Amino acid sequence: MISEALKKQLKDIVGAENYRDSQAEKLVYSYDATPNFQAMPDAVIVPRNTEEVSKVVKLCNEHRIPLVPRGSGTNLCAGTCPTEGGIVLLFTHMNKLLELDEENLTVTVQPGLVTLDMIHAVEAKGLFYPPDPSSMKISTIGGNINENSGGLRGLKYGVTRDYVLALEAVMPNGDIIRTGGKLAKDVAGYDLTRLFVGSEGTLCIITEATLKLVPMPETKQTMLALYQDIEAAAKTVSTIISNKIIPATLEFLDQPTLEVVEDFAKIGLPTDVKAVLLIEQDGPQEVVARDMAKIQEICMAEQAVSVQVAQTELEAEALRTARRSALSALARLKPTTILEDATVPRSEIATMVKAINEIAIKHQVKICTFGHAGDGNLHPTVPTDARDHEEMERVEAAFEDIFAKAIELGGTITGEHGVGVMKAPYLEWKLGAEGIAAMKAIKLAFDPNNIMNPGKVFAKESRKRVVVSR
């Protein structure tokens, strides 16, 4: 609990209007996009600048008050739920694009800037920021960095960490540090920049980021390949890559997902096929034309029943938008929608898709599968009802089998959603006891009082989704 004396000190730092502890305000920030999971904070604070963040953190460290930095709350691992109470930090005041440096091809931003707003700003200058999480219309750069977000373009361009050049961060003791710079090369000391990216708010609070930009691709083409054999569709993915073609986007949707997305988007997606691949290539016009012709040839050789190329950018954008809306569309089926995030080597995509279907039958649950097949990242999704405890037990068992299979195939328990609370019980499967011990040593060195987003990554609770009350 926060004492009246400490409350006054915090209000003096950020202004009374930026300290919020009404029941309604706390309720708003007690959950994120993780289904059926909630935990109440003691207060919500909205700092206006880095100095205020530093002062708040120093006070919280002195009084052992937990701190949870939060973007738009779109994450799916309960990473921004304040499971041990304390203070949720919002960055709605710190939402500026500070500099667009066209000479060094960088953009410097505050953590509260909405991802798509930044993308529009850099594209207006003919530049390109590739990471494109499906939540980019509302997600923030700070949240993207904390979760190391991916997106549809991850296959060719990489994920958020590949574009973070420098950070300003407030450490758990309140110190302000800067890492990296506008540099193509920098090996001075430990790479703290990459350590902080994806640390889920457990090591520091990011207050500024300098991101790498690249030139806008000259042109792009979008293709939809249709299959009546789901495993043939999955095998096509690895065949394309083995032919040394790296598309900008290589997405997979199975029939149950197609049916729901078409009902939601109504753009004419085929629903009478078992699976589709959404494929996009960008770059110089002659390279795009050559790659797409070869990809079409590969798809047909791998039993595609049809390959359709979008004739206009409007048609292509409709396909991309439909894919991004998959989770929203699936959420209409049942009261609870659990979207997971297992990743395997690209060569094992067909094996993993087959295993997911077998696991669905084994546990008698409906699993809709879609995802970034080109980089091995699949999103098996179960429409269910958290009130049906027996079914939820089968759902949890199915996901446990999926994670075990992914690791058996050389994969991981999460490719882009983070660990948070929900994946913590499985982290040792991936890292081993020694890996967990190494991570805990880092956490202890940075945050000896465990105030930074406690209860995440190393949590020991059961994975079953429960409401945590305070």
C-alpha positions in Angstrom: 0.0 0.0 0.0 1.1 3.6 -0.6 1.1 5.8 2.5 -0.4 9.3 2.5 3.0 10.8 2.9 4.4 8.9 -0.1 1.4 9.8 -2.1 2.0 13.5 -1.4 5.6 13.1 -2.5 4.6 11.4 -5.7 2.0 14.1 -6.4 4.6 16.8 -5.8 6.8 15.2 -8.5 4.2 14.6 -11.3 1.4 17.0 -10.4 -1.8 16.0 -8.6 -3.6 15.5 -11.9 -1.1 12.9 -12.9 -1.5 10.7 -9.8 -4.6 8.6 -10.1 -5.9 6.2 -7.5 -9.7 6.1 -7.9 -11.2 2.7 -8.1 -12.4 3.3 -11.6 -8.9 4.4 -12.8 -7.2 1.5 -11.2 -9.7 -0.9 -12.7 -8.9 0.3 -16.2 -5.2 -0.6 -15.8 -5.7 -3.9 -14.0 -5.7 -6.0 -17.1 -4.2 -6.1 -20.6 -5.1 -8.1 -23.7 -4.5 -11.4 -21.9 -7.9 -13.2 -21.5 -9.3 -13.7 -18.0 -6.4 -12.2 -16.1 -6.6 -9.2 -13.8 -4.6 -7.6 -10.9 -5.3 -4.2 -9.3 -2.6 -1.6 -9.0 -2.5 0.8 -6.0 -2.1 3.8 -8.2 -1.5 5.0 -11.8 1.1 7.7 -12.5 1.5 9.6 -15.7 5.0 11.2 -15.8 5.7 14.2 -18.1 9.4 13.7 -18.7 12.5 11.5 -17.9 13.4 13.5 -14.8 10.0 12.8 -13.3 10.3 9.1 -14.1 13.7 9.1 -12.3 12.3 10.8 -9.2 9.3 8.4 -9.1 11.6 5.4 -9.4 14.0 6.6 -6.7 11.1 6.9 -4.3 9.6 3.6 -5.2 12.9 1.9 -4.8 13.4 3.4 -1.4 9.9 2.3 -0.2 9.9 -1.1 -2.1 6.9 -0.1 -4.2 6.5 -2.2 -7.4 6.5 -0.4 -10.7 4.9 -1.6 -14.0 5.6 0.4 -17.1 2.7 0.1 -19.6 2.1 1.0 -23.2 -1.3 0.4 -24.7 -1.8 -3.0 -22.9 -2.0 -5.0 -26.2 0.3 -7.7 -24.9 -0.9 -11.3 -24.5 1.2 -12.7 -21.7 -0.2 -10.6 -18.7 3.1 -8.7 -18.9 1.5 -5.4 -17.9 -0.8 -6.7 -15.2 0.4 -5.4 -11.8 0.3 -8.8 -10.1 2.0 -7.5 -7.0 0.1 -4.2 -6.9 2.2 -1.0 -6.8 2.2 1.7 -9.5 1.4 1.5 -13.2 3.4 4.0 -15.2 1.7 5.4 -18.3 3.5 7.3 -21.0 0.7 9.2 -22.6 2.4 12.5 -22.0 5.7 11.2 -23.3 4.5 10.5 -26.9 6.6 12.8 -29.1 8.6 12.2 -32.2 11.7 14.0 -31.1 13.9 13.9 -34.2 13.8 12.4 -37.7 17.5 12.4 -38.9 17.5 11.9 -42.7 21.3 12.0 -42.8 21.8 9.1 -40.4 18.5 7.3 -41.3 17.2 7.3 -37.7 14.2 8.5 -35.8 14.3 9.3 -32.0 11.0 9.0 -30.1 9.5 8.8 -26.7 8.0 5.5 -25.5 4.3 6.6 -25.6 4.3 7.3 -29.4 1.8 5.1 -31.2 3.7 2.7 -33.6 1.6 3.5 -36.7 1.8 7.3 -36.1 5.6 7.0 -36.2 5.5 4.8 -39.3 3.3 7.4 -41.1 5.7 10.2 -40.2 8.8 8.4 -41.5 7.0 7.2 -44.7 6.1 10.8 -45.4 9.9 11.3 -45.8 10.3 8.3 -48.1 11.8 6.2 -45.3 10.7 2.9 -43.9 10.4 1.4 -40.4 9.7 -2.3 -41.0 8.5 -3.8 -37.7 4.7 -4.0 -38.0 3.0 -5.7 -35.1 -0.7 -6.4 -35.8 -1.6 -4.1 -33.0 0.4 -1.2 -34.5 -2.7 1.1 -34.8 -2.7 1.3 -31.0 0.5 -0.2 -29.6 3.3 2.1 -28.6 7.0 2.1 -29.3 7.8 1.6 -25.6 5.6 -1.5 -25.5 7.1 -2.8 -28.8 10.6 -2.5 -27.3 9.7 -4.1 -24.0 8.2 -7.1 -25.7 10.5 -7.1 -28.8 7.5 -7.1 -31.0 7.5 -8.8 -34.4 5.0 -8.6 -37.2 4.2 -9.7 -40.8 7.4 -8.3 -42.2 9.7 -10.1 -39.7 10.8 -12.8 -42.1 12.7 -10.4 -44.4 13.3 -7.4 -42.1 13.6 -8.8 -38.6 11.9 -7.6 -35.4 12.0 -4.6 -33.1 15.4 -5.3 -31.6 17.0 -5.2 -35.1 16.0 -1.5 -35.3 16.8 -0.2 -31.8 20.1 1.7 -32.0 20.1 3.6 -28.7 18.0 3.9 -25.6 17.6 6.3 -22.7 16.6 4.3 -19.6 15.9 4.9 -16.0 17.4 2.2 -13.8 15.8 0.7 -10.7 17.8 3.0 -8.5 16.6 6.1 -10.5 19.8 6.6 -12.4 19.4 7.8 -16.0 21.6 6.0 -18.5 22.1 6.1 -22.3 23.0 3.1 -24.4 24.2 2.9 -28.0 24.0 5.7 -30.5 23.4 6.6 -34.2 26.1 4.2 -35.1 26.6 1.3 -37.6 29.3 -0.1 -35.4 29.7 0.1 -31.6 31.3 -2.6 -29.4 32.2 -0.4 -26.5 31.3 -2.5 -23.4 28.3 -4.8 -22.9 25.4 -4.4 -25.3 22.9 -3.1 -22.9 20.7 -1.9 -25.7 19.9 -5.4 -26.8 19.6 -6.6 -23.2 16.9 -4.1 -22.5 14.9 -4.8 -25.6 12.5 -7.6 -24.8 13.2 -7.4 -21.0 9.5 -6.8 -20.4 10.0 -3.9 -18.0 11.9 -6.1 -15.5 15.3 -4.3 -15.8 14.6 -0.6 -16.5 12.1 1.9 -17.7 12.7 3.1 -21.3 12.1 6.8 -21.7 13.6 7.4 -25.2 14.6 5.3 -28.2 16.6 5.9 -31.4 15.5 3.6 -34.2 17.1 2.6 -37.5 15.2 3.4 -40.7 15.8 2.0 -44.2 14.9 3.4 -47.6 11.3 2.8 -48.7 11.1 -0.3 -51.1 10.5 0.8 -54.7 7.6 -1.6 -55.3 5.8 -4.6 -53.9 3.4 -7.3 -55.0 1.0 -9.5 -53.0 -0.1 -13.0 -53.8 -2.6 -15.4 -52.3 -1.9 -19.2 -52.8 -4.8 -21.6 -52.1 -4.4 -25.2 -50.9 -6.7 -28.2 -50.2 -3.9 -29.9 -48.3 -2.8 -28.0 -45.2 0.5 -29.8 -44.9 1.3 -28.9 -48.5 0.8 -25.3 -47.7 3.1 -25.5 -44.7 5.7 -27.4 -46.8 5.6 -24.7 -49.4 7.0 -22.2 -46.8 10.2 -24.1 -46.3 10.5 -24.8 -50.1 10.4 -21.1 -50.9 13.1 -20.4 -48.3 15.3 -23.3 -49.4 15.1 -21.8 -52.9 16.9 -18.7 -51.5 14.0 -16.4 -51.8 13.1 -14.3 -48.7 9.7 -12.7 -49.1 8.8 -9.6 -47.2 5.7 -11.4 -45.9 4.9 -15.1 -45.8 1.7 -15.7 -43.8 -0.3 -18.9 -43.2 -4.0 -19.1 -42.4 -5.9 -22.4 -42.0 -9.6 -22.9 -43.0 -11.2 -22.2 -39.6 -9.3 -18.9 -39.5 -10.2 -18.1 -43.1 -13.9 -18.6 -42.4 -13.9 -16.3 -39.4 -11.7 -13.6 -41.0 -13.9 -13.5 -44.2 -17.0 -13.2 -42.1 -15.4 -10.3 -40.3 -13.6 -8.5 -43.2 -15.9 -9.5 -46.1 -13.3 -9.0 -48.9 -13.9 -12.2 -50.8 -11.4 -14.5 -49.1 -11.8 -18.2 -50.2 -13.4 -20.3 -47.5 -13.7 -23.6 -49.4 -9.9 -24.4 -49.2 -8.0 -25.9 -46.3 -5.3 -23.2 -46.1 -3.9 -20.1 -47.8 -0.5 -18.5 -47.9 -0.4 -14.7 -48.1 2.9 -13.8 -49.8 4.4 -10.4 -50.4 7.7 -9.3 -51.9 9.1 -5.8 -52.1 12.2 -4.2 -53.6 13.3 -3.2 -57.1 10.6 -3.9 -59.7 12.7 -6.5 -61.7 13.6 -8.4 -58.5 10.0 -8.4 -57.3 8.7 -9.7 -60.6 11.4 -12.4 -60.8 10.8 -13.6 -57.2 7.0 -13.6 -57.5 7.2 -15.6 -60.7 9.4 -18.2 -59.0 7.3 -18.3 -55.9 4.2 -18.9 -58.0 6.0 -21.8 -59.7 7.0 -23.3 -56.3 3.4 -23.0 -55.0 1.9 -24.8 -57.9 4.6 -27.5 -57.7 3.7 -27.9 -54.0 0.0 -28.6 -54.8 -1.5 -25.2 -54.6 -4.9 -25.3 -56.4 -4.7 -21.6 -57.3 -2.4 -18.6 -57.1 -3.9 -15.2 -57.3 -1.9 -11.9 -57.5 -3.4 -8.8 -56.2 -4.1 -6.4 -59.1 -4.2 -3.2 -57.2 -2.6 -1.8 -54.0 -6.2 -1.5 -52.6 -6.7 -5.2 -53.1 -3.3 -6.0 -51.6 -4.0 -3.8 -48.6 -7.3 -5.4 -48.0 -5.5 -8.8 -47.8 -3.0 -7.5 -45.3 -5.7 -5.8 -43.2 -7.7 -9.1 -43.2 -4.7 -11.0 -41.9 -4.0 -8.4 -39.2 -7.6 -8.7 -38.1 -7.4 -12.5 -37.4 -7.4 -12.2 -33.7 -10.3 -9.7 -33.6 -12.3 -11.9 -35.9 -11.7 -15.0 -33.9 -12.6 -13.2 -30.7 -16.2 -13.0 -32.0 -16.6 -16.8 -31.8 -16.6 -17.4 -28.0 -16.5 -15.4 -24.8 -12.8 -16.2 -24.3 -10.1 -16.3 -27.1 -6.6 -17.6 -26.2 -4.0 -16.8 -28.8 -0.6 -18.4 -28.3 2.8 -18.0 -29.9 5.0 -21.0 -30.6 7.9 -20.8 -33.0 9.9 -23.5 -34.7 12.7 -23.6 -37.4 11.2 -22.8 -40.8 12.0 -26.3 -42.0 9.7 -27.7 -39.3 6.6 -25.7 -40.1 4.8 -28.6 -41.8 5.6 -30.9 -38.9 4.4 -28.3 -36.4 1.1 -27.6 -38.2 0.4 -31.4 -38.4 1.2 -31.7 -34.7 -1.2 -28.8 -33.7 -4.0 -30.5 -35.6 -3.3 -33.8 -33.9 -3.2 -32.1 -30.5 -6.6 -30.5 -31.1 -8.1 -33.9 -31.8 -6.4 -35.4 -28.8 -7.8 -32.8 -26.4 -11.1 -32.3 -28.2 -10.6 -28.5 -28.6 -11.0 -26.3 -31.7 -7.7 -24.7 -32.7 -7.5 -22.1 -35.4 -3.9 -21.7 -36.7 -2.4 -18.7 -38.5 0.8 -16.8 -38.2 4.1 -15.7 -39.6 5.0 -19.0 -41.2 8.0 -17.6 -43.1 9.8 -17.1 -39.8 8.4 -20.2 -38.2 6.1 -18.2 -35.8 2.6 -19.8 -35.6 -0.3 -18.6 -33.5 -2.5 -21.5 -32.5 -5.7 -19.9 -31.2 -8.5 -21.5 -29.2 -12.0 -20.0 -29.0 -13.3 -21.1 -25.6 -15.2 -20.0 -22.5 -13.3 -19.4 -19.2 -16.5 -20.3 -17.3 -16.3 -23.9 -18.6 -13.6 -25.2 -16.2 -13.4 -28.7 -17.7 -12.9 -27.3 -21.2 -10.3 -24.8 -19.9 -8.3 -27.7 -18.5 -8.3 -29.4 -21.9 -7.2 -26.1 -23.5 -4.3 -25.7 -21.1 -3.2 -29.3 -21.7 -3.4 -28.7 -25.4 -1.2 -25.6 -25.2 1.3 -27.5 -23.0 1.6 -30.2 -25.6 2.1 -27.5 -28.3 4.9 -25.8 -26.4 6.6 -29.2 -25.7 6.4 -30.1 -29.4 7.8 -26.7 -30.4 10.8 -27.2 -28.1 11.2 -30.8 -29.3 11.5 -29.4 -32.9 14.2 -27.0 -31.9 11.8 -24.1 -31.3 10.7 -21.9 -28.5 7.7 -21.1 -26.3 7.3 -17.6 -27.6 8.5 -15.8 -30.7 7.0 -12.3 -30.1 4.4 -12.3 -27.3 6.9 -12.4 -24.4 7.0 -14.5 -21.2 5.2 -12.3 -18.7 3.1 -14.4 -16.3 1.5 -16.9 -18.7 4.7 -18.4 -20.2 6.8 -18.3 -17.0 6.1 -21.9 -16.0 7.5 -23.1 -19.4 10.6 -20.9 -19.6 12.8 -23.5 -17.9 11.8 -26.0 -20.7 13.5 -23.7 -23.1 16.5 -22.3 -21.1 17.2 -25.1 -18.6 17.8 -24.4 -14.9 21.3 -23.0 -15.6 19.8 -20.4 -18.1 17.2 -19.4 -15.5 19.9 -18.9 -12.9 21.9 -16.7 -15.3 18.9 -14.5 -16.0 18.0 -14.3 -12.3 21.6 -13.1 -11.6 21.2 -10.3 -14.1 17.8 -9.3 -12.6 19.3 -9.3 -9.1 22.3 -7.2 -10.2 20.1 -4.5 -11.8 17.1 -4.6 -9.5 18.1 -6.0 -6.0 14.8 -4.8 -4.5 12.7 -6.4 -7.2 10.6 -3.4 -7.9 10.6 -3.6 -11.7 7.5 -5.4 -12.9 7.9 -8.2 -10.3 6.2 -11.5 -10.7 7.0 -11.6 -14.4 9.3 -14.0 -16.4 10.3 -15.9 -13.3 6.8 -16.4 -11.9 6.0 -19.9 -10.5 2.2 -19.7 -10.6 0.2 -22.2 -12.5 -0.5 -21.2 -16.1 -4.2 -21.5 -15.6 -5.8 -18.0 -16.0 -7.1 -16.7 -12.7 -8.2 -13.3 -11.4 -5.8 -11.9 -8.8 -7.6 -9.8 -6.3 -6.1 -7.2 -4.0 
